[in-house]
Amino acid sequence: MSAAAIELFHSIPDADSARVRRFVIESALEPQVRFRNLVYPEVQRDFHARGGSVVPALWVDGKLIQGADAVLARLRTLIGTGRTS
């Protein structure tokens, strides 16, 4: 799967979004995870089209994982695996 297949929907002022973004950076997952800021209308459309209602949210393997704890749990599975999904 390509790097674009994993997308992190987030909001800059949201504390949980900041926590997840920081985890992605500190875990060196940036090459695998595309940040999608909900300030942009096209990102909002994509988020809602995937059933999004809570940020942060992670689009991976064709499904949307919502909420910081669930997103972090899924991201932890990527660390050290070399997987991109």
PyMOL CGO cylinders between C-alpha atoms (Angstrom):
from pymol import cmd
from pymol.cgo import CYLINDER

trace = [
    CYLINDER, 0.00, 0.00, 0.00, 1.21, 3.51, -0.71, 0.3, 1, 1, 1, 1, 1, 1,
    CYLINDER, 1.21, 3.51, -0.71, 1.87, 6.13, 1.94, 0.3, 1, 1, 1, 1, 1, 1,
    CYLINDER, 1.87, 6.13, 1.94, -1.26, 8.03, 0.87, 0.3, 1, 1, 1, 1, 1, 1,
    CYLINDER, -1.26, 8.03, 0.87, -3.35, 5.02, 1.94, 0.3, 1, 1, 1, 1, 1, 1,
    CYLINDER, -3.35, 5.02, 1.94, -2.90, 6.06, 5.60, 0.3, 1, 1, 1, 1, 1, 1,
    CYLINDER, -2.90, 6.06, 5.60, -4.38, 9.46, 6.35, 0.3, 1, 1, 1, 1, 1, 1,
    CYLINDER, -4.38, 9.46, 6.35, -4.59, 11.26, 9.69, 0.3, 1, 1, 1, 1, 1, 1,
    CYLINDER, -4.59, 11.26, 9.69, -7.53, 13.64, 9.84, 0.3, 1, 1, 1, 1, 1, 1,
    CYLINDER, -7.53, 13.64, 9.84, -6.83, 16.25, 12.51, 0.3, 1, 1, 1, 1, 1, 1,
    CYLINDER, -6.83, 16.25, 12.51, -7.56, 19.75, 13.74, 0.3, 1, 1, 1, 1, 1, 1,
    CYLINDER, -7.56, 19.75, 13.74, -4.68, 22.03, 14.76, 0.3, 1, 1, 1, 1, 1, 1,
    CYLINDER, -4.68, 22.03, 14.76, -6.32, 23.45, 17.94, 0.3, 1, 1, 1, 1, 1, 1,
    CYLINDER, -6.32, 23.45, 17.94, -7.55, 20.03, 19.14, 0.3, 1, 1, 1, 1, 1, 1,
    CYLINDER, -7.55, 20.03, 19.14, -5.41, 18.65, 22.00, 0.3, 1, 1, 1, 1, 1, 1,
    CYLINDER, -5.41, 18.65, 22.00, -6.00, 14.99, 21.08, 0.3, 1, 1, 1, 1, 1, 1,
    CYLINDER, -6.00, 14.99, 21.08, -5.05, 15.72, 17.48, 0.3, 1, 1, 1, 1, 1, 1,
    CYLINDER, -5.05, 15.72, 17.48, -1.84, 17.36, 18.69, 0.3, 1, 1, 1, 1, 1, 1,
    CYLINDER, -1.84, 17.36, 18.69, -1.04, 14.31, 20.81, 0.3, 1, 1, 1, 1, 1, 1,
    CYLINDER, -1.04, 14.31, 20.81, -1.46, 11.99, 17.83, 0.3, 1, 1, 1, 1, 1, 1,
    CYLINDER, -1.46, 11.99, 17.83, 0.54, 14.23, 15.47, 0.3, 1, 1, 1, 1, 1, 1,
    CYLINDER, 0.54, 14.23, 15.47, 3.36, 14.33, 18.04, 0.3, 1, 1, 1, 1, 1, 1,
    CYLINDER, 3.36, 14.33, 18.04, 3.28, 10.52, 18.29, 0.3, 1, 1, 1, 1, 1, 1,
    CYLINDER, 3.28, 10.52, 18.29, 3.53, 10.18, 14.50, 0.3, 1, 1, 1, 1, 1, 1,
    CYLINDER, 3.53, 10.18, 14.50, 6.53, 12.50, 14.40, 0.3, 1, 1, 1, 1, 1, 1,
    CYLINDER, 6.53, 12.50, 14.40, 8.31, 11.03, 17.43, 0.3, 1, 1, 1, 1, 1, 1,
    CYLINDER, 8.31, 11.03, 17.43, 7.76, 7.49, 16.11, 0.3, 1, 1, 1, 1, 1, 1,
    CYLINDER, 7.76, 7.49, 16.11, 9.15, 8.37, 12.66, 0.3, 1, 1, 1, 1, 1, 1,
    CYLINDER, 9.15, 8.37, 12.66, 5.88, 7.41, 10.97, 0.3, 1, 1, 1, 1, 1, 1,
    CYLINDER, 5.88, 7.41, 10.97, 5.66, 10.59, 8.88, 0.3, 1, 1, 1, 1, 1, 1,
    CYLINDER, 5.66, 10.59, 8.88, 6.66, 8.83, 5.64, 0.3, 1, 1, 1, 1, 1, 1,
    CYLINDER, 6.66, 8.83, 5.64, 3.70, 6.47, 6.08, 0.3, 1, 1, 1, 1, 1, 1,
    CYLINDER, 3.70, 6.47, 6.08, 1.04, 8.83, 7.43, 0.3, 1, 1, 1, 1, 1, 1,
    CYLINDER, 1.04, 8.83, 7.43, -0.37, 11.76, 5.49, 0.3, 1, 1, 1, 1, 1, 1,
    CYLINDER, -0.37, 11.76, 5.49, -1.61, 14.60, 7.71, 0.3, 1, 1, 1, 1, 1, 1,
    CYLINDER, -1.61, 14.60, 7.71, -5.03, 15.98, 6.63, 0.3, 1, 1, 1, 1, 1, 1,
    CYLINDER, -5.03, 15.98, 6.63, -5.95, 19.24, 8.36, 0.3, 1, 1, 1, 1, 1, 1,
    CYLINDER, -5.95, 19.24, 8.36, -9.71, 19.76, 8.61, 0.3, 1, 1, 1, 1, 1, 1,
    CYLINDER, -9.71, 19.76, 8.61, -9.33, 23.50, 8.08, 0.3, 1, 1, 1, 1, 1, 1,
    CYLINDER, -9.33, 23.50, 8.08, -9.47, 22.79, 4.31, 0.3, 1, 1, 1, 1, 1, 1,
    CYLINDER, -9.47, 22.79, 4.31, -12.87, 22.21, 2.64, 0.3, 1, 1, 1, 1, 1, 1,
    CYLINDER, -12.87, 22.21, 2.64, -11.62, 19.34, 0.48, 0.3, 1, 1, 1, 1, 1, 1,
    CYLINDER, -11.62, 19.34, 0.48, -10.27, 17.57, 3.58, 0.3, 1, 1, 1, 1, 1, 1,
    CYLINDER, -10.27, 17.57, 3.58, -13.59, 18.12, 5.37, 0.3, 1, 1, 1, 1, 1, 1,
    CYLINDER, -13.59, 18.12, 5.37, -15.39, 16.54, 2.39, 0.3, 1, 1, 1, 1, 1, 1,
    CYLINDER, -15.39, 16.54, 2.39, -13.09, 13.50, 2.42, 0.3, 1, 1, 1, 1, 1, 1,
    CYLINDER, -13.09, 13.50, 2.42, -13.47, 13.14, 6.19, 0.3, 1, 1, 1, 1, 1, 1,
    CYLINDER, -13.47, 13.14, 6.19, -17.27, 13.26, 6.06, 0.3, 1, 1, 1, 1, 1, 1,
    CYLINDER, -17.27, 13.26, 6.06, -17.41, 11.00, 3.00, 0.3, 1, 1, 1, 1, 1, 1,
    CYLINDER, -17.41, 11.00, 3.00, -15.58, 8.36, 5.05, 0.3, 1, 1, 1, 1, 1, 1,
    CYLINDER, -15.58, 8.36, 5.05, -18.10, 8.70, 7.89, 0.3, 1, 1, 1, 1, 1, 1,
    CYLINDER, -18.10, 8.70, 7.89, -15.95, 10.94, 10.06, 0.3, 1, 1, 1, 1, 1, 1,
    CYLINDER, -15.95, 10.94, 10.06, -17.34, 12.77, 13.06, 0.3, 1, 1, 1, 1, 1, 1,
    CYLINDER, -17.34, 12.77, 13.06, -14.52, 12.70, 15.66, 0.3, 1, 1, 1, 1, 1, 1,
    CYLINDER, -14.52, 12.70, 15.66, -10.91, 13.85, 15.37, 0.3, 1, 1, 1, 1, 1, 1,
    CYLINDER, -10.91, 13.85, 15.37, -8.31, 12.66, 15.35, 0.3, 1, 1, 1, 1, 1, 1,
    CYLINDER, -8.31, 12.66, 15.35, -9.23, 9.96, 12.88, 0.3, 1, 1, 1, 1, 1, 1,
    CYLINDER, -9.23, 9.96, 12.88, -7.10, 7.56, 10.88, 0.3, 1, 1, 1, 1, 1, 1,
    CYLINDER, -7.10, 7.56, 10.88, -8.09, 6.25, 7.45, 0.3, 1, 1, 1, 1, 1, 1,
    CYLINDER, -8.09, 6.25, 7.45, -6.32, 2.93, 6.96, 0.3, 1, 1, 1, 1, 1, 1,
    CYLINDER, -6.32, 2.93, 6.96, -7.16, -0.36, 5.27, 0.3, 1, 1, 1, 1, 1, 1,
    CYLINDER, -7.16, -0.36, 5.27, -10.37, 1.15, 3.91, 0.3, 1, 1, 1, 1, 1, 1,
    CYLINDER, -10.37, 1.15, 3.91, -11.82, 2.05, 7.29, 0.3, 1, 1, 1, 1, 1, 1,
    CYLINDER, -11.82, 2.05, 7.29, -11.90, 5.08, 9.55, 0.3, 1, 1, 1, 1, 1, 1,
    CYLINDER, -11.90, 5.08, 9.55, -10.63, 4.76, 13.12, 0.3, 1, 1, 1, 1, 1, 1,
    CYLINDER, -10.63, 4.76, 13.12, -11.82, 7.64, 15.31, 0.3, 1, 1, 1, 1, 1, 1,
    CYLINDER, -11.82, 7.64, 15.31, -10.64, 9.00, 18.65, 0.3, 1, 1, 1, 1, 1, 1,
    CYLINDER, -10.64, 9.00, 18.65, -7.11, 9.47, 19.97, 0.3, 1, 1, 1, 1, 1, 1,
    CYLINDER, -7.11, 9.47, 19.97, -6.83, 6.21, 21.91, 0.3, 1, 1, 1, 1, 1, 1,
    CYLINDER, -6.83, 6.21, 21.91, -8.01, 4.05, 19.01, 0.3, 1, 1, 1, 1, 1, 1,
    CYLINDER, -8.01, 4.05, 19.01, -5.84, 5.94, 16.52, 0.3, 1, 1, 1, 1, 1, 1,
    CYLINDER, -5.84, 5.94, 16.52, -2.75, 5.62, 18.73, 0.3, 1, 1, 1, 1, 1, 1,
    CYLINDER, -2.75, 5.62, 18.73, -3.37, 1.90, 19.21, 0.3, 1, 1, 1, 1, 1, 1,
    CYLINDER, -3.37, 1.90, 19.21, -3.51, 1.40, 15.44, 0.3, 1, 1, 1, 1, 1, 1,
    CYLINDER, -3.51, 1.40, 15.44, -0.43, 3.55, 14.84, 0.3, 1, 1, 1, 1, 1, 1,
    CYLINDER, -0.43, 3.55, 14.84, 1.55, 1.51, 17.37, 0.3, 1, 1, 1, 1, 1, 1,
    CYLINDER, 1.55, 1.51, 17.37, 1.06, -1.53, 15.16, 0.3, 1, 1, 1, 1, 1, 1,
    CYLINDER, 1.06, -1.53, 15.16, 3.04, 0.24, 12.42, 0.3, 1, 1, 1, 1, 1, 1,
    CYLINDER, 3.04, 0.24, 12.42, 6.14, 0.92, 14.50, 0.3, 1, 1, 1, 1, 1, 1,
    CYLINDER, 6.14, 0.92, 14.50, 9.08, -1.22, 13.50, 0.3, 1, 1, 1, 1, 1, 1,
    CYLINDER, 9.08, -1.22, 13.50, 7.10, -3.34, 11.10, 0.3, 1, 1, 1, 1, 1, 1,
    CYLINDER, 7.10, -3.34, 11.10, 8.02, -1.56, 7.91, 0.3, 1, 1, 1, 1, 1, 1,
    CYLINDER, 8.02, -1.56, 7.91, 4.36, -1.86, 6.97, 0.3, 1, 1, 1, 1, 1, 1,
    CYLINDER, 4.36, -1.86, 6.97, 2.52, 0.99, 5.34, 0.3, 1, 1, 1, 1, 1, 1,
    CYLINDER, 2.52, 0.99, 5.34, -0.95, -0.21, 6.30, 0.3, 1, 1, 1, 1, 1, 1,
]
cmd.load_cgo(trace, "trace")
